């Protein structure tokens, strides 16, 4: 069973949505989301959209890590970061994975 895990970093707030096969799962805390087994995912696209909001006045760094795991090749981790802007800024990160 392949799973996805989204973690919003640097003590910031936000939310995420994971879409696969016409089904969307949403959240804000890091939660393992079941994507399906390898055969069921073949030919499908997994899209992960993360919105991060700068709520910490001492930093303007916004980041998120998307981890896909459970496959024979180990885990795929995608870290995205932006460190530019001001208090209250928002960053949107998108990760797209095609299972062939």
Order of alpha helices (4+ residues) and beta strands (2+ residues): beta-beta-beta-beta-alpha-beta-beta-beta-beta
